[in-house]
Amino acid sequence: MTEKDAEAAETLWMDLVKERAQLDAECTEDEVEQEAAWCYEARSSVLDATAKKIRLCARSKRWWNVDIKAKKKDSRRREKEKPELEGGCPGEGISPEVDPAVEETKVR
């Protein structure tokens, strides 16, 4: 939440609180419970109105931040700059036309 969002949340909260009556020493248990429920709902509505909306799903990565994105980008860049190995994986690209030993095993 940015500083601007925090100020907006505080302003909204103060506007909501102005409309509520204060509890006093003679309040009943029901009034206290109602006030607690109102506080919960009011704070939730303030946060909903001012906080950044995020969508969470099974693949959400809340720990994935700007630092990790920069490191991942740097890693990908270094990987692209790395020279390719000639011939690739062992055995890749060997054909009977090139390797007579492969041809011998086919003939037998």
Backbone hydrogen bonds, N-H to C=O, Kabsch-Sander energy under -0.5 kcal/mol:
donor,donor_aa,acceptor,acceptor_aa,energy
6,A,2,T,-2.2
7,E,3,E,-2.3
8,A,4,K,-2.1
9,A,5,D,-2.4
10,E,6,A,-2.4
11,T,7,E,-2.4
12,L,8,A,-2.4
13,W,9,A,-2.6
14,M,10,E,-2.6
15,D,11,T,-2.0
16,L,12,L,-1.9
17,V,13,W,-2.5
18,K,14,M,-1.8
19,E,15,D,-0.7
19,E,16,L,-0.6
20,R,17,V,-1.4
27,C,24,D,-1.4
32,V,28,T,-1.9
33,E,29,E,-2.2
34,Q,30,D,-2.6
35,E,31,E,-2.5
36,A,32,V,-2.4
37,A,33,E,-2.3
38,W,34,Q,-2.5
39,C,35,E,-2.7
40,Y,36,A,-2.2
41,E,37,A,-2.4
42,A,38,W,-3.3
43,R,39,C,-2.6
44,S,40,Y,-2.1
45,S,41,E,-2.3
46,V,42,A,-2.3
47,L,43,R,-2.5
48,D,44,S,-2.5
49,A,45,S,-1.8
50,T,46,V,-1.6
51,A,47,L,-2.9
56,L,54,I,-0.6
60,S,57,C,-1.6
64,W,61,K,-1.5
65,N,63,W,-0.8
69,K,65,N,-2.2
70,A,66,V,-2.3
71,K,67,D,-2.2
72,K,68,I,-2.5
73,K,69,K,-2.3
74,D,70,A,-2.4
75,S,71,K,-2.4
76,R,72,K,-2.4
77,R,73,K,-2.2
78,R,74,D,-2.5
79,E,75,S,-2.1
80,K,76,R,-2.0
81,E,77,R,-1.7
82,K,78,R,-1.2
88,G,85,L,-0.9
92,E,89,C,-2.0
94,I,91,G,-1.2
98,V,95,S,-1.0
99,D,95,S,-2.6
102,V,99,D,-0.7
103,E,99,D,-1.2
104,E,100,P,-2.1
105,T,101,A,-1.5
106,K,102,V,-1.2
107,V,103,E,-1.7
108,R,104,E,-1.7
